[in-house]
Amino acid sequence: MSLQNHLVELERRHQTLEKQIETEKVHPGASDLKVAELKRKKLILKDEIERVRDGLKAASVH
C-alpha cells in the first residue's frame, strides 16, 4: 500500500471514530469510558496521520 493510500485509509478511520464519538455523546446513558476509549483511538490515529504526512513530505523533497 502506498503512503498516500495509507493516509486516505487513516483519515477515513479517523472520521469514522469522530462520528462514533458524537453518536455516543448524544446517546442517553453514554458510557464515559467508551467515549474516552474512542477519543484515545482517535488521538493515536491522528498521530499516525501526522507521521505519514511527514513521510510524504520527506519523500517529495528527495
mmCIF file as gemmi writes it, N, C-alpha and C atoms, coordinates in Angstrom:
data_model
loop_
_atom_site.group_PDB
_atom_site.id
_atom_site.type_symbol
_atom_site.label_atom_id
_atom_site.label_alt_id
_atom_site.label_comp_id
_atom_site.label_asym_id
_atom_site.label_entity_id
_atom_site.label_seq_id
_atom_site.pdbx_PDB_ins_code
_atom_site.Cartn_x
_atom_site.Cartn_y
_atom_site.Cartn_z
_atom_site.occupancy
_atom_site.B_iso_or_equiv
_atom_site.pdbx_formal_charge
_atom_site.auth_seq_id
_atom_site.auth_asym_id
_atom_site.pdbx_PDB_model_num
ATOM 1 N N . MET Axp A 1 ? 0.858 -1.174 0 1 0 ? 1 A 1
ATOM 2 C CA . MET Axp A 1 ? 0 0 0 1 0 ? 1 A 1
ATOM 3 C C . MET Axp A 1 ? 0.903 1.236 0 1 0 ? 1 A 1
ATOM 4 N N . SER Axp A 2 ? 0.606 2.172 -0.885 1 0 ? 2 A 1
ATOM 5 C CA . SER Axp A 2 ? 1.403 3.396 -0.93 1 0 ? 2 A 1
ATOM 6 C C . SER Axp A 2 ? 1.106 4.264 0.293 1 0 ? 2 A 1
ATOM 7 N N . LEU Axp A 3 ? 2.012 5.179 0.567 1 0 ? 3 A 1
ATOM 8 C CA . LEU Axp A 3 ? 1.798 6.082 1.702 1 0 ? 3 A 1
ATOM 9 C C . LEU Axp A 3 ? 0.534 6.909 1.511 1 0 ? 3 A 1
ATOM 10 N N . GLN Axp A 4 ? 0.279 7.333 0.281 1 0 ? 4 A 1
ATOM 11 C CA . GLN Axp A 4 ? -0.916 8.14 0.019 1 0 ? 4 A 1
ATOM 12 C C . GLN Axp A 4 ? -2.177 7.329 0.304 1 0 ? 4 A 1
ATOM 13 N N . ASN Axp A 5 ? -2.226 6.086 -0.136 1 0 ? 5 A 1
ATOM 14 C CA . ASN Axp A 5 ? -3.394 5.234 0.136 1 0 ? 5 A 1
ATOM 15 C C . ASN Axp A 5 ? -3.544 4.973 1.629 1 0 ? 5 A 1
ATOM 16 N N . HIS Axp A 6 ? -2.418 4.77 2.291 1 0 ? 6 A 1
ATOM 17 C CA . HIS Axp A 6 ? -2.439 4.546 3.738 1 0 ? 6 A 1
ATOM 18 C C . HIS Axp A 6 ? -2.992 5.78 4.452 1 0 ? 6 A 1
ATOM 19 N N . LEU Axp A 7 ? -2.582 6.959 4.005 1 0 ? 7 A 1
ATOM 20 C CA . LEU Axp A 7 ? -3.064 8.203 4.589 1 0 ? 7 A 1
ATOM 21 C C . LEU Axp A 7 ? -4.575 8.34 4.407 1 0 ? 7 A 1
ATOM 22 N N . VAL Axp A 8 ? -5.067 8.033 3.233 1 0 ? 8 A 1
ATOM 23 C CA . VAL Axp A 8 ? -6.507 8.114 2.972 1 0 ? 8 A 1
ATOM 24 C C . VAL Axp A 8 ? -7.27 7.166 3.896 1 0 ? 8 A 1
ATOM 25 N N . GLU Axp A 9 ? -6.763 5.965 4.075 1 0 ? 9 A 1
ATOM 26 C CA . GLU Axp A 9 ? -7.417 4.992 4.947 1 0 ? 9 A 1
ATOM 27 C C . GLU Axp A 9 ? -7.405 5.468 6.407 1 0 ? 9 A 1
ATOM 28 N N . LEU Axp A 10 ? -6.282 6.005 6.851 1 0 ? 10 A 1
ATOM 29 C CA . LEU Axp A 10 ? -6.206 6.517 8.219 1 0 ? 10 A 1
ATOM 30 C C . LEU Axp A 10 ? -7.186 7.667 8.433 1 0 ? 10 A 1
ATOM 31 N N . GLU Axp A 11 ? -7.276 8.564 7.463 1 0 ? 11 A 1
ATOM 32 C CA . GLU Axp A 11 ? -8.207 9.693 7.58 1 0 ? 11 A 1
ATOM 33 C C . GLU Axp A 11 ? -9.656 9.206 7.599 1 0 ? 11 A 1
ATOM 34 N N . ARG Axp A 12 ? -9.955 8.163 6.833 1 0 ? 12 A 1
ATOM 35 C CA . ARG Axp A 12 ? -11.304 7.592 6.834 1 0 ? 12 A 1
ATOM 36 C C . ARG Axp A 12 ? -11.627 7.005 8.204 1 0 ? 12 A 1
ATOM 37 N N . ARG Axp A 13 ? -10.675 6.272 8.775 1 0 ? 13 A 1
ATOM 38 C CA . ARG Axp A 13 ? -10.888 5.684 10.1 1 0 ? 13 A 1
ATOM 39 C C . ARG Axp A 13 ? -11.024 6.761 11.165 1 0 ? 13 A 1
ATOM 40 N N . HIS Axp A 14 ? -10.253 7.849 11.035 1 0 ? 14 A 1
ATOM 41 C CA . HIS Axp A 14 ? -10.318 8.966 11.979 1 0 ? 14 A 1
ATOM 42 C C . HIS Axp A 14 ? -11.706 9.603 11.941 1 0 ? 14 A 1
ATOM 43 N N . GLN Axp A 15 ? -12.226 9.805 10.731 1 0 ? 15 A 1
ATOM 44 C CA . GLN Axp A 15 ? -13.561 10.388 10.581 1 0 ? 15 A 1
ATOM 45 C C . GLN Axp A 15 ? -14.637 9.458 11.143 1 0 ? 15 A 1
ATOM 46 N N . THR Axp A 16 ? -14.484 8.173 10.947 1 0 ? 16 A 1
ATOM 47 C CA . THR Axp A 16 ? -15.431 7.198 11.487 1 0 ? 16 A 1
ATOM 48 C C . THR Axp A 16 ? -15.446 7.257 13.012 1 0 ? 16 A 1
ATOM 49 N N . LEU Axp A 17 ? -14.279 7.356 13.613 1 0 ? 17 A 1
ATOM 50 C CA . LEU Axp A 17 ? -14.21 7.47 15.076 1 0 ? 17 A 1
ATOM 51 C C . LEU Axp A 17 ? -14.872 8.76 15.55 1 0 ? 17 A 1
ATOM 52 N N . GLU Axp A 18 ? -14.674 9.849 14.817 1 0 ? 18 A 1
ATOM 53 C CA . GLU Axp A 18 ? -15.307 11.117 15.179 1 0 ? 18 A 1
ATOM 54 C C . GLU Axp A 18 ? -16.83 10.97 15.197 1 0 ? 18 A 1
ATOM 55 N N . LYS Axp A 19 ? -17.36 10.3 14.192 1 0 ? 19 A 1
ATOM 56 C CA . LYS Axp A 19 ? -18.807 10.071 14.129 1 0 ? 19 A 1
ATOM 57 C C . LYS Axp A 19 ? -19.277 9.179 15.279 1 0 ? 19 A 1
ATOM 58 N N . GLN Axp A 20 ? -18.492 8.168 15.603 1 0 ? 20 A 1
ATOM 59 C CA . GLN Axp A 20 ? -18.846 7.278 16.713 1 0 ? 20 A 1
ATOM 60 C C . GLN Axp A 20 ? -18.851 8.043 18.032 1 0 ? 20 A 1
ATOM 61 N N . ILE Axp A 21 ? -17.88 8.924 18.215 1 0 ? 21 A 1
ATOM 62 C CA . ILE Axp A 21 ? -17.816 9.719 19.447 1 0 ? 21 A 1
ATOM 63 C C . ILE Axp A 21 ? -19.045 10.607 19.555 1 0 ? 21 A 1
ATOM 64 N N . GLU Axp A 22 ? -19.394 11.297 18.481 1 0 ? 22 A 1
ATOM 65 C CA . GLU Axp A 22 ? -20.559 12.178 18.501 1 0 ? 22 A 1
ATOM 66 C C . GLU Axp A 22 ? -21.847 11.393 18.754 1 0 ? 22 A 1
ATOM 67 N N . THR Axp A 23 ? -21.967 10.231 18.15 1 0 ? 23 A 1
ATOM 68 C CA . THR Axp A 23 ? -23.143 9.386 18.356 1 0 ? 23 A 1
ATOM 69 C C . THR Axp A 23 ? -23.22 8.941 19.808 1 0 ? 23 A 1
ATOM 70 N N . GLU Axp A 24 ? -22.105 8.532 20.351 1 0 ? 24 A 1
ATOM 71 C CA . GLU Axp A 24 ? -22.066 8.044 21.738 1 0 ? 24 A 1
ATOM 72 C C . GLU Axp A 24 ? -22.398 9.175 22.72 1 0 ? 24 A 1
ATOM 73 N N . LYS Axp A 25 ? -21.921 10.384 22.441 1 0 ? 25 A 1
ATOM 74 C CA . LYS Axp A 25 ? -22.152 11.507 23.348 1 0 ? 25 A 1
ATOM 75 C C . LYS Axp A 25 ? -23.626 11.896 23.44 1 0 ? 25 A 1
ATOM 76 N N . VAL Axp A 26 ? -24.37 11.764 22.335 1 0 ? 26 A 1
ATOM 77 C CA . VAL Axp A 26 ? -25.782 12.158 22.353 1 0 ? 26 A 1
ATOM 78 C C . VAL Axp A 26 ? -26.695 11.018 22.787 1 0 ? 26 A 1
ATOM 79 N N . HIS Axp A 27 ? -26.139 9.83 22.883 1 0 ? 27 A 1
ATOM 80 C CA . HIS Axp A 27 ? -26.925 8.662 23.275 1 0 ? 27 A 1
ATOM 81 C C . HIS Axp A 27 ? -27.201 8.725 24.78 1 0 ? 27 A 1
ATOM 82 N N . PRO Axp A 28 ? -28.455 8.578 25.168 1 0 ? 28 A 1
ATOM 83 C CA . PRO Axp A 28 ? -28.758 8.573 26.607 1 0 ? 28 A 1
ATOM 84 C C . PRO Axp A 28 ? -27.984 7.461 27.319 1 0 ? 28 A 1
ATOM 85 N N . GLY Axp A 29 ? -27.411 7.792 28.435 1 0 ? 29 A 1
ATOM 86 C CA . GLY Axp A 29 ? -26.663 6.793 29.197 1 0 ? 29 A 1
ATOM 87 C C . GLY Axp A 29 ? -25.327 6.461 28.565 1 0 ? 29 A 1
ATOM 88 N N . ALA Axp A 30 ? -24.769 7.409 27.828 1 0 ? 30 A 1
ATOM 89 C CA . ALA Axp A 30 ? -23.484 7.178 27.167 1 0 ? 30 A 1
ATOM 90 C C . ALA Axp A 30 ? -22.419 6.823 28.194 1 0 ? 30 A 1
ATOM 91 N N . SER Axp A 31 ? -21.595 5.901 27.833 1 0 ? 31 A 1
ATOM 92 C CA . SER Axp A 31 ? -20.517 5.464 28.706 1 0 ? 31 A 1
ATOM 93 C C . SER Axp A 31 ? -19.327 6.4 28.562 1 0 ? 31 A 1
ATOM 94 N N . ASP Axp A 32 ? -18.944 7.035 29.672 1 0 ? 32 A 1
ATOM 95 C CA . ASP Axp A 32 ? -17.772 7.908 29.65 1 0 ? 32 A 1
ATOM 96 C C . ASP Axp A 32 ? -16.516 7.123 29.292 1 0 ? 32 A 1
ATOM 97 N N . LEU Axp A 33 ? -16.461 5.88 29.745 1 0 ? 33 A 1
ATOM 98 C CA . LEU Axp A 33 ? -15.3 5.044 29.431 1 0 ? 33 A 1
ATOM 99 C C . LEU Axp A 33 ? -15.219 4.752 27.94 1 0 ? 33 A 1
ATOM 100 N N . LYS Axp A 34 ? -16.367 4.483 27.319 1 0 ? 34 A 1
ATOM 101 C CA . LYS Axp A 34 ? -16.374 4.201 25.884 1 0 ? 34 A 1
ATOM 102 C C . LYS Axp A 34 ? -15.96 5.442 25.102 1 0 ? 34 A 1
ATOM 103 N N . VAL Axp A 35 ? -16.487 6.608 25.481 1 0 ? 35 A 1
ATOM 104 C CA . VAL Axp A 35 ? -16.123 7.853 24.803 1 0 ? 35 A 1
ATOM 105 C C . VAL Axp A 35 ? -14.624 8.108 24.959 1 0 ? 35 A 1
ATOM 106 N N . ALA Axp A 36 ? -14.098 7.895 26.151 1 0 ? 36 A 1
ATOM 107 C CA . ALA Axp A 36 ? -12.67 8.098 26.399 1 0 ? 36 A 1
ATOM 108 C C . ALA Axp A 36 ? -11.831 7.143 25.546 1 0 ? 36 A 1
ATOM 109 N N . GLU Axp A 37 ? -12.253 5.905 25.43 1 0 ? 37 A 1
ATOM 110 C CA . GLU Axp A 37 ? -11.528 4.924 24.615 1 0 ? 37 A 1
ATOM 111 C C . GLU Axp A 37 ? -11.554 5.323 23.14 1 0 ? 37 A 1
ATOM 112 N N . LEU Axp A 38 ? -12.702 5.763 22.653 1 0 ? 38 A 1
ATOM 113 C CA . LEU Axp A 38 ? -12.81 6.2 21.262 1 0 ? 38 A 1
ATOM 114 C C . LEU Axp A 38 ? -11.908 7.412 21.009 1 0 ? 38 A 1
ATOM 115 N N . LYS Axp A 39 ? -11.885 8.332 21.958 1 0 ? 39 A 1
ATOM 116 C CA . LYS Axp A 39 ? -11.03 9.513 21.825 1 0 ? 39 A 1
ATOM 117 C C . LYS Axp A 39 ? -9.555 9.125 21.825 1 0 ? 39 A 1
ATOM 118 N N . ARG Axp A 40 ? -9.2 8.145 22.653 1 0 ? 40 A 1
ATOM 119 C CA . ARG Axp A 40 ? -7.812 7.668 22.697 1 0 ? 40 A 1
ATOM 120 C C . ARG Axp A 40 ? -7.413 7.07 21.35 1 0 ? 40 A 1
ATOM 121 N N . LYS Axp A 41 ? -8.298 6.251 20.776 1 0 ? 41 A 1
ATOM 122 C CA . LYS Axp A 41 ? -8.026 5.651 19.465 1 0 ? 41 A 1
ATOM 123 C C . LYS Axp A 41 ? -7.906 6.727 18.391 1 0 ? 41 A 1
ATOM 124 N N . LYS Axp A 42 ? -8.764 7.739 18.48 1 0 ? 42 A 1
ATOM 125 C CA . LYS Axp A 42 ? -8.732 8.831 17.51 1 0 ? 42 A 1
ATOM 126 C C . LYS Axp A 42 ? -7.414 9.59 17.601 1 0 ? 42 A 1
ATOM 127 N N . LEU Axp A 43 ? -6.936 9.821 18.813 1 0 ? 43 A 1
ATOM 128 C CA . LEU Axp A 43 ? -5.666 10.517 19.003 1 0 ? 43 A 1
ATOM 129 C C . LEU Axp A 43 ? -4.501 9.699 18.453 1 0 ? 43 A 1
ATOM 130 N N . ILE Axp A 44 ? -4.528 8.404 18.659 1 0 ? 44 A 1
ATOM 131 C CA . ILE Axp A 44 ? -3.481 7.529 18.112 1 0 ? 44 A 1
ATOM 132 C C . ILE Axp A 44 ? -3.477 7.621 16.591 1 0 ? 44 A 1
ATOM 133 N N . LEU Axp A 45 ? -4.669 7.603 15.986 1 0 ? 45 A 1
ATOM 134 C CA . LEU Axp A 45 ? -4.769 7.724 14.531 1 0 ? 45 A 1
ATOM 135 C C . LEU Axp A 45 ? -4.25 9.082 14.065 1 0 ? 45 A 1
ATOM 136 N N . LYS Axp A 46 ? -4.578 10.134 14.8 1 0 ? 46 A 1
ATOM 137 C CA . LYS Axp A 46 ? -4.111 11.472 14.437 1 0 ? 46 A 1
ATOM 138 C C . LYS Axp A 46 ? -2.59 11.519 14.425 1 0 ? 46 A 1
ATOM 139 N N . ASP Axp A 47 ? -1.966 10.917 15.429 1 0 ? 47 A 1
ATOM 140 C CA . ASP Axp A 47 ? -0.507 10.868 15.482 1 0 ? 47 A 1
ATOM 141 C C . ASP Axp A 47 ? 0.061 10.105 14.287 1 0 ? 47 A 1
ATOM 142 N N . GLU Axp A 48 ? -0.571 8.99 13.942 1 0 ? 48 A 1
ATOM 143 C CA . GLU Axp A 48 ? -0.098 8.201 12.804 1 0 ? 48 A 1
ATOM 144 C C . GLU Axp A 48 ? -0.292 8.97 11.496 1 0 ? 48 A 1
ATOM 145 N N . ILE Axp A 49 ? -1.407 9.679 11.377 1 0 ? 49 A 1
ATOM 146 C CA . ILE Axp A 49 ? -1.654 10.503 10.188 1 0 ? 49 A 1
ATOM 147 C C . ILE Axp A 49 ? -0.534 11.532 10.033 1 0 ? 49 A 1
ATOM 148 N N . GLU Axp A 50 ? -0.151 12.172 11.116 1 0 ? 50 A 1
ATOM 149 C CA . GLU Axp A 50 ? 0.918 13.168 11.064 1 0 ? 50 A 1
ATOM 150 C C . GLU Axp A 50 ? 2.245 12.534 10.657 1 0 ? 50 A 1
ATOM 151 N N . ARG Axp A 51 ? 2.539 11.341 11.165 1 0 ? 51 A 1
ATOM 152 C CA . ARG Axp A 51 ? 3.78 10.653 10.785 1 0 ? 51 A 1
ATOM 153 C C . ARG Axp A 51 ? 3.782 10.332 9.294 1 0 ? 51 A 1
ATOM 154 N N . VAL Axp A 52 ? 2.645 9.859 8.778 1 0 ? 52 A 1
ATOM 155 C CA . VAL Axp A 52 ? 2.559 9.521 7.352 1 0 ? 52 A 1
ATOM 156 C C . VAL Axp A 52 ? 2.693 10.792 6.514 1 0 ? 52 A 1
ATOM 157 N N . ARG Axp A 53 ? 2.039 11.862 6.93 1 0 ? 53 A 1
ATOM 158 C CA . ARG Axp A 53 ? 2.16 13.134 6.193 1 0 ? 53 A 1
ATOM 159 C C . ARG Axp A 53 ? 3.607 13.608 6.172 1 0 ? 53 A 1
ATOM 160 N N . ASP Axp A 54 ? 4.286 13.488 7.306 1 0 ? 54 A 1
ATOM 161 C CA . ASP Axp A 54 ? 5.703 13.864 7.351 1 0 ? 54 A 1
ATOM 162 C C . ASP Axp A 54 ? 6.526 12.994 6.405 1 0 ? 54 A 1
ATOM 163 N N . GLY Axp A 55 ? 6.19 11.71 6.339 1 0 ? 55 A 1
ATOM 164 C CA . GLY Axp A 55 ? 6.877 10.806 5.422 1 0 ? 55 A 1
ATOM 165 C C . GLY Axp A 55 ? 6.644 11.18 3.975 1 0 ? 55 A 1
ATOM 166 N N . LEU Axp A 56 ? 5.418 11.59 3.658 1 0 ? 56 A 1
ATOM 167 C CA . LEU Axp A 56 ? 5.113 12.019 2.296 1 0 ? 56 A 1
ATOM 168 C C . LEU Axp A 56 ? 5.871 13.295 1.935 1 0 ? 56 A 1
ATOM 169 N N . LYS Axp A 57 ? 5.945 14.216 2.892 1 0 ? 57 A 1
ATOM 170 C CA . LYS Axp A 57 ? 6.689 15.466 2.66 1 0 ? 57 A 1
ATOM 171 C C . LYS Axp A 57 ? 8.169 15.163 2.41 1 0 ? 57 A 1
ATOM 172 N N . ALA Axp A 58 ? 8.719 14.276 3.239 1 0 ? 58 A 1
ATOM 173 C CA . ALA Axp A 58 ? 10.137 13.923 3.107 1 0 ? 58 A 1
ATOM 174 C C . ALA Axp A 58 ? 10.397 13.241 1.762 1 0 ? 58 A 1
ATOM 175 N N . ALA Axp A 59 ? 9.462 12.393 1.343 1 0 ? 59 A 1
ATOM 176 C CA . ALA Axp A 59 ? 9.634 11.67 0.079 1 0 ? 59 A 1
ATOM 177 C C . ALA Axp A 59 ? 9.546 12.619 -1.114 1 0 ? 59 A 1
ATOM 178 N N . SER Axp A 60 ? 8.727 13.663 -0.987 1 0 ? 60 A 1
ATOM 179 C CA . SER Axp A 60 ? 8.583 14.595 -2.119 1 0 ? 60 A 1
ATOM 180 C C . SER Axp A 60 ? 9.78 15.525 -2.235 1 0 ? 60 A 1
ATOM 181 N N . VAL Axp A 61 ? 10.535 15.696 -1.156 1 0 ? 61 A 1
ATOM 182 C CA . VAL Axp A 61 ? 11.712 16.553 -1.183 1 0 ? 61 A 1
ATOM 183 C C . VAL Axp A 61 ? 12.857 15.857 -1.912 1 0 ? 61 A 1
ATOM 184 N N . HIS Axp A 62 ? 12.93 14.555 -1.757 1 0 ? 62 A 1
ATOM 185 C CA . HIS Axp A 62 ? 14.041 13.796 -2.374 1 0 ? 62 A 1
ATOM 186 C C . HIS Axp A 62 ? 13.79 13.548 -3.793 1 0 ? 62 A 1
